Amino acid sequence: MTTSSHISRSIDVARNHLAAHPEAARYTDFVASAVVENGLRCRVEGVGGEAIYTDMTAGVGGGSTAPSPGWFTRAGHASCEATLISMRAAELGIRLQRVQVLVDSESDARGLLAMDDEVPAGPLSSRIRVRITAEGVEPHVLQELVEWADRYSPISDLVRRAIPVSVEVESAVGELT
């Protein structure tokens, strides 16, 4: 089990390293490779051999055999928030008894189904709810902790700030690698 002091020390070491070597701060994230296996079911693999599966609901032609890509987006957002809350608490010496982060969103399926160009394909809004307890810690301190974590959460930043996205298509006769 990772301790709060280990987390805090690790963050301190990482900050000191990046302060001394700012060129090491910018990097390309590991690729995620999705391959359609059957219908709308995809196997998504990482460079370390990790894998997840996605599928769509039967209502849009999927097999409902795995969570949708949108659910994994919300799962990533929730776990990123929970992680940042825990990291910051460790730095501040706050011993958390419980952290639960719930992320939901509101969508309009007409966007996904290309029925109306005025309706976005992605979520219209998102909500983060945090359930947090720490014995002896004032509620306003926990509120500040959660707000800090949300401010520095990479996934919260991703969904709030438009970033450049490029699309490259490689096509060939036969199988792509």
KEKE-3310 file (N, C-alpha, C; in steps of 0.2 Angstrom, whole numbers, plus 5000, padded with zeros to 4 digits):
npx = (5004:5003:5009:5004:5015:5025:5019:5019:5033:5037:5031:5038:5051:5049:5045:5056:5066:5060:5061:5075:5077:5069:5067:5063:5050:5040:5032:5027:5012:5008:5002:4986:4978:4965:4956:4943:4934:4922:4907:4903:4911:4927:4944:4955:4972:4987:5004:5010:5004:4992:4974:4958:4940:4928:4911:4895:4878:4864:4854:4860:4866:4876:4884:4882:4892:4902:4908:4904:4914:4912:4908:4920:4927:4921:4924:4938:4939:4933:4942:4954:4952:4950:4962:4971:4965:4969:4983:4986:4981:4990:5002:4998:4997:4985:4975:4965:4949:4940:4937:4927:4923:4911:4906:4896:4887:4877:4870:4865:4858:4855:4866:4877:4872:4872:4860:4857:4866:4867:4868:4879:4891:4896:4896:4884:4885:4894:4896:4904:4904:4910:4913:4919:4929:4938:4944:4943:4946:4942:4927:4928:4942:4943:4935:4943:4954:4948:4944:4957:4962:4954:4957:4970:4969:4972:4963:4951:4956:4957:4944:4939:4946:4949:4959:4971:4967:4973:4969:4975:4975:4979:4979:4978:4978:4972:4977:4979:4993)
npy = (4994:5011:5025:5041:5049:5043:5047:5061:5063:5058:5067:5079:5075:5074:5087:5094:5088:5092:5106:5108:5102:5107:5104:5091:5091:5091:5080:5066:5058:5041:5030:5025:5012:5008:4994:4988:4975:4967:4971:4985:4984:4987:4983:4991:4995:4997:5003:4995:4983:4983:4982:4987:4986:4992:4995:4999:5003:4992:4999:5008:4999:4992:4979:4979:4974:4979:4994:5010:5021:5034:5032:5027:5039:5047:5039:5040:5054:5055:5046:5053:5065:5060:5055:5067:5074:5065:5066:5079:5080:5072:5079:5090:5084:5079:5067:5057:5049:5044:5046:5049:5050:5056:5057:5063:5066:5076:5072:5073:5062:5065:5072:5063:5054:5061:5069:5082:5096:5106:5101:5096:5082:5077:5077:5089:5095:5093:5085:5085:5077:5076:5066:5067:5063:5067:5065:5078:5088:5104:5108:5118:5118:5105:5108:5118:5110:5101:5110:5114:5102:5100:5111:5108:5095:5085:5079:5086:5099:5095:5093:5106:5115:5119:5110:5108:5096:5084:5074:5060:5050:5034:5023:5008:4995:4980:4974:4986:4991)
npz = (5000:4996:5004:5012:5015:5006:4994:4994:4995:4983:4974:4978:4974:4960:4956:4960:4951:4939:4940:4939:4927:4915:4902:4902:4906:4896:4885:4875:4876:4880:4867:4863:4856:4846:4840:4829:4834:4832:4825:4834:4844:4852:4855:4865:4866:4875:4876:4885:4885:4892:4891:4887:4884:4873:4869:4861:4865:4862:4856:4846:4838:4843:4854:4867:4876:4883:4892:4885:4875:4879:4893:4898:4897:4906:4917:4917:4920:4933:4940:4939:4945:4958:4961:4960:4971:4981:4980:4983:4996:5002:5001:5009:5021:5025:5031:5023:5025:5016:4999:4986:4969:4958:4941:4929:4914:4902:4887:4870:4859:4846:4841:4840:4831:4820:4816:4817:4814:4822:4835:4847:4845:4856:4875:4882:4894:4910:4926:4941:4956:4973:4986:5002:5016:5030:5045:5058:5050:5043:5034:5025:5022:5015:5004:4998:4995:4986:4976:4972:4967:4956:4948:4944:4938:4925:4916:4919:4914:4901:4896:4898:4891:4874:4863:4851:4838:4827:4813:4805:4791:4786:4773:4765:4753:4758:4774:4788:4799)
capx = (5000:5006:5007:5004:5022:5028:5016:5022:5040:5038:5029:5043:5056:5047:5045:5064:5069:5058:5064:5082:5078:5063:5066:5060:5043:5036:5033:5021:5008:5008:4997:4980:4977:4958:4954:4937:4934:4916:4902:4905:4916:4934:4949:4960:4978:4992:5011:5013:5000:4986:4969:4951:4936:4922:4905:4890:4872:4861:4850:4864:4869:4882:4882:4882:4896:4907:4906:4905:4920:4910:4908:4927:4929:4919:4928:4945:4939:4932:4948:4959:4950:4951:4970:4973:4963:4973:4990:4986:4980:4996:5006:4996:4997:4978:4973:4958:4946:4936:4936:4923:4921:4906:4906:4891:4886:4871:4871:4859:4860:4855:4873:4881:4869:4872:4854:4856:4872:4868:4868:4886:4891:4899:4892:4882:4888:4897:4895:4908:4902:4915:4911:4926:4929:4944:4943:4947:4948:4936:4924:4931:4948:4941:4932:4949:4957:4944:4945:4964:4963:4950:4961:4976:4967:4973:4956:4947:4958:4956:4937:4937:4950:4949:4965:4972:4967:4974:4967:4979:4972:4983:4975:4981:4975:4974:4977:4983:4996)
capy = (5000:5017:5029:5048:5051:5041:5051:5067:5063:5057:5073:5083:5073:5075:5094:5096:5086:5096:5112:5107:5100:5109:5101:5085:5091:5090:5073:5063:5053:5034:5029:5020:5009:5004:4990:4986:4967:4964:4976:4991:4982:4988:4982:4996:4992:5002:5000:4991:4977:4984:4982:4988:4984:4996:4993:5003:5000:4989:5004:5011:4994:4988:4972:4980:4969:4983:5001:5014:5026:5040:5030:5027:5046:5049:5035:5043:5060:5053:5044:5059:5070:5057:5055:5073:5075:5061:5068:5086:5079:5069:5085:5094:5080:5078:5060:5056:5043:5042:5050:5046:5056:5054:5061:5061:5071:5076:5072:5073:5057:5067:5074:5057:5051:5066:5071:5089:5099:5111:5097:5093:5075:5075:5079:5096:5097:5088:5087:5082:5077:5073:5064:5067:5064:5068:5067:5083:5093:5108:5107:5123:5115:5100:5112:5121:5104:5098:5115:5114:5096:5101:5116:5105:5089:5085:5077:5092:5103:5093:5094:5113:5119:5117:5108:5106:5089:5082:5068:5057:5044:5029:5018:5003:4989:4975:4975:4991:4989)
capz = (5000:4995:5010:5010:5015:5000:4988:4995:4994:4976:4971:4979:4970:4953:4955:4960:4945:4933:4941:4937:4920:4913:4896:4903:4908:4890:4883:4871:4880:4877:4862:4864:4849:4846:4834:4829:4833:4830:4825:4837:4850:4851:4859:4865:4869:4877:4874:4890:4885:4895:4887:4889:4878:4873:4864:4861:4866:4856:4852:4840:4834:4847:4857:4874:4879:4887:4893:4880:4875:4884:4900:4900:4897:4913:4922:4918:4923:4940:4944:4939:4951:4965:4961:4962:4978:4986:4979:4986:5003:5005:5001:5014:5027:5027:5031:5020:5026:5010:4993:4980:4964:4953:4936:4925:4909:4899:4880:4865:4855:4839:4838:4839:4826:4814:4814:4817:4814:4828:4841:4847:4846:4863:4880:4882:4901:4914:4933:4946:4963:4977:4993:5005:5023:5034:5052:5061:5045:5042:5028:5020:5019:5010:4998:4995:4992:4980:4970:4969:4963:4950:4944:4941:4935:4917:4913:4919:4909:4894:4894:4898:4886:4868:4861:4844:4837:4820:4811:4799:4788:4783:4770:4760:4751:4763:4781:4791:4805)
cpx = (5004:5004:5007:5011:5026:5025:5019:5029:5041:5036:5035:5049:5055:5047:5052:5067:5067:5060:5071:5082:5071:5061:5063:5053:5038:5037:5026:5018:5008:5002:4992:4978:4970:4958:4947:4937:4928:4911:4905:4910:4923:4938:4954:4966:4983:4999:5013:5009:4994:4980:4962:4947:4930:4917:4900:4884:4869:4856:4854:4868:4875:4879:4881:4886:4901:4905:4907:4911:4918:4910:4916:4930:4927:4923:4935:4945:4938:4939:4954:4958:4952:4959:4973:4971:4968:4981:4991:4986:4987:5001:5005:4996:4990:4977:4966:4955:4943:4936:4932:4921:4916:4906:4900:4890:4879:4873:4864:4861:4859:4862:4877:4878:4868:4865:4853:4863:4873:4868:4875:4886:4893:4894:4890:4885:4890:4896:4900:4905:4907:4912:4918:4925:4936:4943:4947:4948:4941:4933:4927:4938:4948:4939:4938:4953:4954:4945:4952:4965:4960:4954:4967:4975:4968:4967:4951:4949:4957:4949:4935:4940:4951:4957:4966:4971:4968:4972:4971:4976:4977:4979:4979:4977:4977:4973:4982:4987:4996)
cpy = (5006:5022:5036:5051:5049:5045:5058:5068:5062:5063:5078:5082:5075:5083:5097:5094:5090:5103:5113:5105:5101:5106:5094:5085:5090:5084:5071:5058:5046:5034:5024:5018:5005:5000:4987:4978:4964:4969:4983:4990:4983:4985:4988:4994:4998:4999:4995:4984:4978:4985:4984:4987:4990:4993:4999:4999:4997:4994:5008:5005:4990:4982:4973:4976:4972:4990:5004:5018:5032:5038:5030:5034:5049:5046:5038:5050:5059:5051:5049:5063:5067:5056:5061:5075:5072:5064:5075:5085:5076:5075:5089:5091:5079:5070:5059:5049:5040:5048:5046:5051:5052:5059:5059:5067:5071:5076:5072:5068:5060:5069:5068:5053:5055:5068:5078:5092:5104:5108:5094:5086:5073:5078:5087:5099:5091:5090:5082:5082:5073:5072:5063:5067:5063:5070:5073:5089:5097:5107:5112:5121:5110:5103:5115:5115:5101:5103:5115:5108:5097:5106:5112:5098:5089:5083:5083:5098:5102:5094:5101:5117:5116:5116:5107:5098:5088:5075:5066:5051:5040:5024:5014:4998:4983:4977:4981:4988:4995)
cpz = (5000:5001:5008:5010:5008:4994:4989:4993:4986:4972:4972:4974:4962:4952:4955:4954:4939:4934:4938:4930:4917:4906:4896:4905:4902:4887:4879:4875:4876:4873:4865:4857:4850:4839:4835:4829:4830:4830:4828:4843:4848:4856:4859:4869:4870:4875:4879:4890:4889:4890:4890:4882:4879:4868:4865:4863:4860:4852:4847:4837:4837:4850:4865:4879:4884:4888:4886:4880:4880:4891:4902:4900:4904:4918:4923:4921:4931:4943:4944:4944:4957:4966:4963:4969:4983:4986:4983:4994:5006:5006:5007:5021:5030:5026:5029:5022:5020:5005:4988:4976:4959:4947:4931:4919:4906:4891:4876:4860:4847:4836:4836:4833:4820:4812:4814:4819:4820:4835:4841:4848:4853:4868:4880:4889:4905:4921:4937:4953:4967:4984:4996:5012:5025:5041:5055:5056:5043:5035:5022:5017:5014:5004:4994:4991:4986:4974:4967:4965:4956:4945:4941:4938:4927:4913:4913:4914:4902:4892:4894:4893:4879:4866:4854:4843:4829:4819:4805:4797:4784:4780:4765:4758:4755:4770:4783:4797:4809)
residu = (MET:THR:THR:SER:SER:HIS:ILE:SER:ARG:SER:ILE:ASP:VAL:ALA:ARG:ASN:HIS:LEU:ALA:ALA:HIS:PRO:GLU:ALA:ALA:ARG:TYR:THR:ASP:PHE:VAL:ALA:SER:ALA:VAL:VAL:GLU:ASN:GLY:LEU:ARG:CYS:ARG:VAL:GLU:GLY:VAL:GLY:GLY:GLU:ALA:ILE:TYR:THR:ASP:MET:THR:ALA:GLY:VAL:GLY:GLY:GLY:SER:THR:ALA:PRO:SER:PRO:GLY:TRP:PHE:THR:ARG:ALA:GLY:HIS:ALA:SER:CYS:GLU:ALA:THR:LEU:ILE:SER:MET:ARG:ALA:ALA:GLU:LEU:GLY:ILE:ARG:LEU:GLN:ARG:VAL:GLN:VAL:LEU:VAL:ASP:SER:GLU:SER:ASP:ALA:ARG:GLY:LEU:LEU:ALA:MET:ASP:ASP:GLU:VAL:PRO:ALA:GLY:PRO:LEU:SER:SER:ARG:ILE:ARG:VAL:ARG:ILE:THR:ALA:GLU:GLY:VAL:GLU:PRO:HIS:VAL:LEU:GLN:GLU:LEU:VAL:GLU:TRP:ALA:ASP:ARG:TYR:SER:PRO:ILE:SER:ASP:LEU:VAL:ARG:ARG:ALA:ILE:PRO:VAL:SER:VAL:GLU:VAL:GLU:SER:ALA:VAL:GLY:GLU:LEU:THR)
# end
